[in-house]
Amino acid sequence: MNEKARLTRGSISGHLVGQTAPMVIGVAAMMSVGLVDSYFIGQLGSAELAAVGFIFPITVALASLGVGVMVGVNSVVARAIGEGDDDKAARRANFGIVFAVATGVALGLLLYALLDPLFRLMNAPERLLPLIGEYMRPFALGFPLQLTIMGLNGVLRAQGEARKTSYVSLVFAAANWILDPILITGAFGFSGFGVAGAAYATLIGWALSILLAVILLRNTHFPLNPMLLRNCSLVDPATSILKVAVPAALSNAINPVGLSILTALVALEGQAAVAGFGAAGRLQSFAVVPLLALSGSIGSIVGQNWGAGEFGRARAAALGAFGFCLAYGLVLAVALFAAGQWFAGFFTDDPAVIRQFDLYLRIAAWGYAGFGLLIVGNGVLNAVDKAGWSLAQSCFRVLAVMLPVALLLQASQGSSAIFAAELAANLVGGAVAVVVVLWVLAPGKQSGR
């Protein structure tokens, strides 16, 4: 019996809860950073809050690329563990971390070089570009730190160490909770850095998280040891990780890329619409934390069981996760629909921004269950080496549903059309994800794995 593949034994529902619950805490901590940032930046003024509205989808897109790298590492390491091949798992784990660092350096430099053209493309007003640059320049230079965390967390998640990944996230969040009021608005006689202070707090949080992740990884079966890569062929780990990481990264990024385009369309409706859309998006990111946590935990459960040939357990895990998405998403929609204006008051007292904030939640919240089905479905497909399918359905959601609906209806319905486009994309995308996953995991399909 392979003792390292512990997710191939015991209750599936127990593993879903056991792997997801700690990640809820970790993901909630991560998402709370966006809310805290918005709260203190909102105190600087509506222009600063609007600048963050443009920044938010870009940082989400970049983080999503990092999540794709993490998913690739998680998938290939978890399947190697399920197969009982410890040498393969160790090589893949260490190559994955090195690959994540290199990817972060490349993307960070590219982002730094393209900042102004990128935000002009999003219809950001010239008066906001200096504020956007204050945040994005240090963020871009520090971006390799975020990708390093993704690589380390991918190895931890593959081993079923969800609790340890939550500790890493909590350290990052705690650093931001403490530093945001000091570095953004100022405290203890210090005047603060304004919008740039949020970026500085983020970078410090990333650095502390890396230190903790390396320490935690030392006490697992597959600690950080790049020396393992010196005398072995890198073709297997590189090919295996890239096969999942590239489509997974694109799949994760296509959703916020679509959000970036929606933000550009919202910008045509005025600064208040951008500010309300951006702030509501931060709240949404926090509200869907359990769905995000489940999409992260499902990969290690399905991956280990798929690698071990326990196909029935893999299907049971997917079905259980889908059921939770439907139940939680509907409860969440009711709550946000009813309390939109109340939540808006935490971010701003501008009536125009509050109206847009509330309007977004009243429309888009009804699609959050579908969003959960989509991201969990993508997690399942990535885990069984079908990352191309997850990329295809994510592209379909954005390119065939979200953007056409927004472009067709905006002229007559304004910002309501853009919010409705997100709703339609989530409903259709969720339904497609369920159909694809049930087809891929159907009995008799295992010969093509």
C-alpha positions as CSV (number, residue, x, y, z in Angstrom):
1,M,0.0,0.0,0.0
2,N,1.3,3.4,-0.9
3,E,1.3,5.3,2.3
4,K,2.0,8.7,0.6
5,A,-1.2,8.4,-1.5
6,R,-3.4,8.8,1.5
7,L,-6.3,10.4,-0.5
8,T,-6.8,7.1,-2.2
9,R,-8.2,5.6,1.0
10,G,-11.0,6.5,3.3
11,S,-14.2,8.5,2.9
12,I,-14.4,10.7,-0.3
13,S,-16.7,13.2,1.5
14,G,-14.3,13.2,4.4
15,H,-11.4,14.1,2.1
16,L,-13.4,16.8,0.4
17,V,-14.1,18.4,3.7
18,G,-10.7,17.7,5.1
19,Q,-8.9,19.2,2.1
20,T,-11.3,22.1,1.5
21,A,-11.9,23.4,5.0
22,P,-8.3,24.5,5.6
23,M,-8.2,26.0,2.1
24,V,-11.3,28.0,2.8
25,I,-9.4,29.7,5.6
26,G,-6.4,30.2,3.4
27,V,-8.3,31.5,0.4
28,A,-10.4,33.7,2.5
29,A,-7.3,35.2,4.0
30,M,-5.9,35.8,0.5
31,M,-9.2,37.4,-0.7
32,S,-9.5,39.5,2.4
33,V,-6.4,41.3,1.2
34,G,-8.3,42.7,-1.7
35,L,-11.1,43.9,0.5
36,V,-8.7,45.6,3.0
37,D,-6.8,47.2,0.1
38,S,-10.1,48.6,-1.3
39,Y,-11.2,49.9,2.1
40,F,-8.0,51.9,2.8
41,I,-7.6,53.0,-0.8
42,G,-11.2,54.1,-0.8
43,Q,-10.4,56.5,2.0
44,L,-7.9,58.2,-0.3
45,G,-10.7,59.2,-2.8
46,S,-13.0,58.0,-5.6
47,A,-10.2,58.5,-8.2
48,E,-7.9,56.1,-6.3
49,L,-10.8,53.6,-6.0
50,A,-11.4,53.8,-9.7
51,A,-7.7,53.2,-10.4
52,V,-8.0,50.0,-8.4
53,G,-11.0,49.1,-10.5
54,F,-8.7,49.0,-13.5
55,I,-5.9,47.3,-11.6
56,F,-8.0,44.5,-10.1
57,P,-8.7,42.4,-13.3
58,I,-5.1,42.6,-14.3
59,T,-3.8,41.4,-11.0
60,V,-6.4,38.7,-11.0
61,A,-5.4,37.6,-14.5
62,L,-1.7,37.4,-13.4
63,A,-2.6,35.5,-10.3
64,S,-4.7,33.1,-12.4
65,L,-1.7,32.4,-14.6
66,G,0.2,31.6,-11.4
67,V,-2.6,29.3,-10.3
68,G,-2.3,27.5,-13.7
69,V,1.4,26.9,-12.9
70,M,0.4,25.6,-9.5
71,V,-2.3,23.4,-10.9
72,G,0.2,21.9,-13.3
73,V,2.7,21.1,-10.5
74,N,-0.1,19.8,-8.3
75,S,-1.5,17.5,-11.1
76,V,1.7,15.8,-12.2
77,V,3.1,15.4,-8.7
78,A,-0.2,14.0,-7.3
79,R,-0.5,11.5,-10.1
80,A,3.1,10.4,-9.6
81,I,2.4,9.9,-5.9
82,G,-0.7,7.9,-6.8
83,E,1.4,5.7,-9.1
84,G,3.8,5.1,-6.2
85,D,6.8,6.5,-8.1
86,D,8.6,8.7,-5.5
87,D,11.6,9.5,-7.7
88,K,9.3,10.8,-10.4
89,A,7.3,12.8,-7.9
90,A,10.4,14.4,-6.4
91,R,11.8,15.4,-9.8
92,R,8.5,16.9,-10.9
93,A,8.1,18.7,-7.6
94,N,11.5,20.4,-7.7
95,F,11.3,21.2,-11.4
96,G,7.9,22.7,-10.9
97,I,9.2,25.1,-8.3
98,V,12.1,26.2,-10.6
99,F,9.7,26.5,-13.5
100,A,7.4,28.7,-11.4
101,V,10.2,31.1,-10.5
102,A,11.4,31.5,-14.1
103,T,7.8,32.1,-15.3
104,G,7.4,34.8,-12.7
105,V,10.5,36.6,-13.8
106,A,9.5,36.6,-17.5
107,L,5.9,37.7,-16.8
108,G,7.0,40.4,-14.3
109,L,9.4,42.0,-16.8
110,L,6.9,41.9,-19.6
111,L,4.2,43.5,-17.4
112,Y,6.6,46.3,-16.4
113,A,7.4,47.1,-20.0
114,L,3.8,47.2,-21.1
115,L,2.0,49.0,-18.3
116,D,0.8,52.2,-19.9
117,P,-0.2,50.6,-23.3
118,L,-2.1,47.9,-21.4
119,F,-4.2,50.3,-19.3
120,R,-4.8,52.6,-22.2
121,L,-6.1,49.6,-24.1
122,M,-8.6,49.2,-21.1
123,N,-9.8,52.8,-21.6
124,A,-8.2,54.0,-18.4
125,P,-8.3,57.8,-18.4
126,E,-5.0,59.6,-18.6
127,R,-5.6,61.2,-15.2
128,L,-5.6,57.8,-13.6
129,L,-2.5,56.4,-15.3
130,P,-0.1,57.9,-12.7
131,L,-2.1,56.3,-9.8
132,I,-2.2,53.0,-11.6
133,G,1.5,53.1,-12.2
134,E,2.2,53.8,-8.5
135,Y,0.8,50.4,-7.7
136,M,1.7,48.4,-10.8
137,R,5.4,49.2,-11.1
138,P,6.5,47.7,-7.8
139,F,3.9,44.9,-8.2
140,A,5.4,43.9,-11.6
141,L,9.0,43.8,-10.3
142,G,7.9,41.7,-7.3
143,F,5.7,39.4,-9.3
144,P,8.2,36.5,-9.3
145,L,7.6,36.2,-5.6
146,Q,4.0,35.3,-6.2
147,L,4.9,32.7,-8.7
148,T,7.4,31.2,-6.3
149,I,4.6,30.8,-3.7
150,M,2.5,29.1,-6.4
151,G,5.1,26.5,-7.2
152,L,5.7,25.7,-3.5
153,N,2.0,25.5,-2.8
154,G,1.5,23.2,-5.8
155,V,3.9,20.7,-4.2
156,L,2.2,20.9,-0.8
157,R,-1.3,20.5,-2.3
158,A,-0.2,17.4,-4.3
159,Q,0.7,15.7,-1.1
160,G,-2.6,16.5,0.5
161,E,-1.1,19.2,2.8
162,A,-4.0,21.6,2.5
163,R,-3.5,22.8,6.1
164,K,0.1,23.9,5.4
165,T,-0.9,25.8,2.3
166,S,-3.5,27.7,4.5
167,Y,-0.7,28.7,6.9
168,V,1.2,30.2,4.0
169,S,-1.9,32.2,2.9
170,L,-2.6,33.4,6.4
171,V,1.0,34.8,6.8
172,F,0.5,36.7,3.5
173,A,-2.8,38.1,4.6
174,A,-1.7,39.0,8.2
175,A,1.2,41.0,6.8
176,N,-1.2,42.9,4.6
177,W,-3.7,43.5,7.4
178,I,-1.0,45.0,9.5
179,L,0.8,46.9,6.8
180,D,-2.0,48.3,4.7
181,P,-3.2,51.0,7.2
182,I,0.4,52.0,7.8
183,L,1.7,52.0,4.2
184,I,-1.5,53.3,2.4
185,T,-3.1,56.0,4.6
186,G,-0.3,56.3,7.2
187,A,-0.2,55.7,11.0
188,F,2.0,56.5,14.0
189,G,3.1,59.8,12.5
190,F,3.9,58.2,9.1
191,S,2.1,59.8,6.2
192,G,1.9,56.6,4.0
193,F,2.6,56.0,0.4
194,G,-1.0,56.1,-0.9
195,V,-1.9,53.6,-3.6
196,A,1.7,52.4,-3.8
197,G,1.6,51.4,-0.2
198,A,-0.8,48.5,-1.1
199,A,1.8,47.1,-3.5
200,Y,4.6,47.4,-0.9
201,A,2.5,45.5,1.6
202,T,1.8,42.8,-0.9
203,L,5.5,42.3,-1.7
204,I,6.4,42.0,1.9
205,G,3.6,39.5,2.4
206,W,4.8,37.4,-0.5
207,A,8.4,37.3,0.9
208,L,7.3,36.2,4.3
209,S,5.0,33.5,2.8
210,I,7.9,32.1,0.7
211,L,10.0,31.7,3.8
212,L,7.2,29.8,5.7
213,A,6.4,27.6,2.7
214,V,10.1,26.5,2.3
215,I,10.2,25.6,6.0
216,L,6.9,23.7,5.9
217,L,8.0,21.8,2.7
218,R,11.1,20.5,4.6
219,N,8.9,18.4,6.8
220,T,7.1,16.6,3.9
221,H,8.0,13.6,1.7
222,F,9.2,15.9,-1.1
223,P,11.2,18.9,0.3
224,L,12.8,21.6,-1.8
225,N,16.0,20.1,-3.3
226,P,16.9,21.5,-6.8
227,M,20.1,19.4,-6.7
228,L,17.9,16.5,-7.8
229,L,17.7,18.1,-11.2
230,R,21.4,18.0,-11.9
231,N,21.9,14.5,-13.0
232,C,18.6,13.5,-14.5
233,S,16.7,14.2,-17.7
234,L,14.4,17.2,-17.4
235,V,12.3,16.2,-20.4
236,D,9.8,14.2,-18.4
237,P,9.1,16.8,-15.7
238,A,9.2,19.7,-18.2
239,T,6.9,17.9,-20.7
240,S,4.5,16.7,-18.0
241,I,4.1,20.0,-16.2
242,L,3.9,22.1,-19.4
243,K,1.2,19.8,-20.8
244,V,-1.0,20.8,-17.9
245,A,0.4,24.1,-16.8
246,V,0.1,26.0,-20.1
247,P,-3.5,25.2,-20.8
248,A,-4.4,25.5,-17.1
249,A,-2.7,28.9,-16.9
250,L,-4.5,30.1,-20.0
251,S,-7.8,28.6,-18.8
252,N,-7.5,30.4,-15.5
253,A,-6.4,33.6,-17.1
254,I,-9.1,33.7,-19.8
255,N,-11.7,34.5,-17.2
256,P,-10.0,37.6,-15.7
257,V,-9.0,38.6,-19.3
258,G,-12.7,38.6,-20.1
259,L,-13.2,40.6,-16.9
260,S,-10.6,43.1,-18.1
261,I,-12.5,43.6,-21.3
262,L,-15.7,44.1,-19.3
263,T,-13.9,46.7,-17.2
264,A,-13.0,48.5,-20.4
265,L,-16.6,48.5,-21.5
266,V,-17.8,49.6,-18.1
267,A,-15.3,52.5,-18.3
268,L,-17.4,53.9,-21.2
269,E,-20.2,54.3,-18.6
270,G,-18.2,56.6,-16.4
271,Q,-15.9,56.5,-13.3
272,A,-18.7,55.6,-10.9
273,A,-19.5,52.5,-12.9
274,V,-15.8,51.4,-12.8
275,A,-15.5,52.1,-9.1
276,G,-18.7,50.2,-8.3
277,F,-17.8,47.3,-10.6
278,G,-14.3,47.0,-9.2
279,A,-15.4,47.2,-5.5
280,A,-18.2,44.7,-6.0
281,G,-15.7,42.4,-7.8
282,R,-13.6,42.4,-4.7
283,L,-16.6,41.5,-2.6
284,Q,-17.5,38.7,-5.0
285,S,-13.9,37.3,-4.8
286,F,-14.3,37.0,-1.1
287,A,-17.9,35.6,-1.2
288,V,-16.9,32.8,-3.6
289,V,-14.0,31.7,-1.4
290,P,-15.5,28.2,-0.6
291,L,-15.9,27.6,-4.3
292,L,-12.3,28.7,-5.0
293,A,-11.1,26.5,-2.1
294,L,-13.0,23.5,-3.5
295,S,-11.6,24.0,-7.0
296,G,-8.1,24.0,-5.4
297,S,-8.6,20.9,-3.2
298,I,-10.4,18.7,-5.8
299,G,-7.2,18.4,-7.9
300,S,-5.2,16.5,-5.3
301,I,-8.1,14.2,-4.5
302,V,-9.0,13.3,-8.1
303,G,-5.3,13.3,-9.2
304,Q,-4.2,10.8,-6.6
305,N,-7.1,8.5,-7.2
306,W,-6.8,8.7,-10.9
307,G,-3.1,7.9,-10.8
308,A,-3.9,4.9,-8.5
309,G,-6.6,3.6,-10.9
310,E,-9.4,4.4,-8.4
311,F,-11.7,5.8,-11.1
312,G,-14.9,5.4,-9.2
313,R,-13.6,7.4,-6.3
314,A,-12.5,10.2,-8.7
315,R,-16.0,10.4,-10.1
316,A,-17.6,10.4,-6.6
317,A,-15.3,13.3,-5.6
318,A,-16.4,15.3,-8.7
319,L,-20.1,14.7,-8.1
320,G,-19.9,15.7,-4.5
321,A,-18.1,18.9,-5.4
322,F,-20.7,19.8,-8.0
323,G,-23.5,19.3,-5.4
324,F,-21.8,21.7,-3.0
325,C,-21.3,24.4,-5.8
326,L,-25.1,24.4,-6.5
327,A,-26.2,24.6,-2.9
328,Y,-23.7,27.2,-1.8
329,G,-24.0,29.3,-4.9
330,L,-27.8,29.7,-4.6
331,V,-27.6,30.6,-0.9
332,L,-24.9,33.2,-1.7
333,A,-27.0,34.7,-4.5
334,V,-30.0,35.3,-2.2
335,A,-27.8,37.0,0.5
336,L,-25.9,39.3,-1.9
337,F,-29.1,40.2,-3.8
338,A,-30.7,41.4,-0.6
339,A,-27.8,43.2,1.0
340,G,-26.0,44.9,-1.9
341,Q,-26.3,48.5,-0.7
342,W,-25.3,47.6,2.8
343,F,-22.1,46.0,1.6
344,A,-21.4,49.0,-0.7
345,G,-21.4,51.2,2.3
346,F,-18.1,49.6,3.5
347,F,-16.3,50.8,0.4
348,T,-17.7,54.3,-0.4
349,D,-20.3,56.9,0.5
350,D,-20.7,58.1,-3.2
351,P,-24.3,57.4,-4.2
352,A,-23.5,56.8,-7.8
353,V,-20.9,54.2,-6.9
354,I,-23.3,52.5,-4.5
355,R,-26.0,52.3,-7.2
356,Q,-23.6,50.5,-9.6
357,F,-22.3,48.3,-6.8
358,D,-25.8,47.2,-5.9
359,L,-26.9,46.8,-9.5
360,Y,-24.0,44.5,-10.2
361,L,-24.8,42.2,-7.3
362,R,-28.5,42.1,-8.1
363,I,-27.7,40.7,-11.6
364,A,-24.4,38.8,-11.4
365,A,-24.8,37.0,-8.1
366,W,-27.3,34.5,-9.6
367,G,-24.5,33.1,-11.7
368,Y,-22.1,32.3,-8.9
369,A,-23.2,28.7,-8.6
370,G,-22.4,28.3,-12.3
371,F,-19.0,29.9,-11.7
372,G,-18.3,27.3,-9.0
373,L,-19.3,24.4,-11.4
374,L,-16.9,25.8,-14.0
375,I,-13.8,26.2,-11.8
376,V,-14.4,22.9,-10.0
377,G,-14.9,21.2,-13.4
378,N,-11.6,22.8,-14.6
379,G,-9.9,21.5,-11.5
380,V,-11.1,17.9,-12.2
381,L,-10.1,18.0,-15.8
382,N,-6.6,19.3,-15.0
383,A,-6.1,16.6,-12.4
384,V,-6.8,13.8,-15.0
385,D,-4.5,15.3,-17.6
386,K,-7.3,16.9,-19.7
387,A,-6.2,20.5,-19.3
388,G,-7.0,21.2,-23.0
389,W,-10.7,20.5,-22.2
390,S,-10.7,23.0,-19.4
391,L,-9.1,25.6,-21.6
392,A,-11.7,25.0,-24.3
393,Q,-14.7,25.4,-22.0
394,S,-13.2,28.5,-20.4
395,C,-12.6,30.1,-23.8
396,F,-16.1,29.2,-24.9
397,R,-17.5,30.9,-21.8
398,V,-15.7,34.1,-22.4
399,L,-15.5,34.3,-26.2
400,A,-18.9,32.8,-27.2
401,V,-21.1,34.0,-24.3
402,M,-19.7,36.8,-22.2
403,L,-18.3,39.2,-24.8
404,P,-21.0,38.8,-27.4
405,V,-23.8,39.5,-24.8
406,A,-22.0,42.6,-23.5
407,L,-21.2,44.0,-26.9
408,L,-24.8,43.4,-28.2
409,L,-26.7,44.8,-25.3
410,Q,-24.5,47.6,-23.9
411,A,-25.8,50.3,-26.3
412,S,-29.3,49.8,-25.1
413,Q,-28.8,48.8,-21.5
414,G,-25.6,50.4,-20.4
415,S,-23.8,48.8,-17.4
416,S,-26.7,46.4,-16.8
417,A,-25.8,44.6,-20.0
418,I,-22.2,44.1,-18.9
419,F,-23.3,42.7,-15.6
420,A,-25.8,40.4,-17.4
421,A,-23.0,39.2,-19.7
422,E,-21.1,37.9,-16.7
423,L,-24.3,36.2,-15.4
424,A,-24.9,34.5,-18.8
425,A,-21.3,33.4,-19.1
426,N,-21.4,31.8,-15.6
427,L,-24.6,29.9,-16.2
428,V,-23.7,28.6,-19.6
429,G,-20.1,27.9,-18.5
430,G,-21.2,25.9,-15.5
431,A,-23.6,23.8,-17.5
432,V,-20.9,23.0,-20.1
433,A,-18.4,22.1,-17.4
434,V,-20.7,19.5,-15.8
435,V,-21.4,17.9,-19.1
436,V,-17.7,17.7,-20.1
437,V,-16.6,16.3,-16.7
438,L,-19.3,13.6,-16.6
439,W,-18.3,12.6,-20.1
440,V,-14.5,12.5,-19.4
441,L,-15.0,10.5,-16.2
442,A,-17.7,8.2,-17.5
443,P,-17.0,4.4,-17.0
444,G,-15.0,3.0,-20.0
445,K,-13.1,6.3,-20.8
446,Q,-10.1,5.3,-18.7
447,S,-8.3,3.6,-21.5
448,G,-7.5,7.0,-23.0
449,R,-6.1,8.6,-19.8
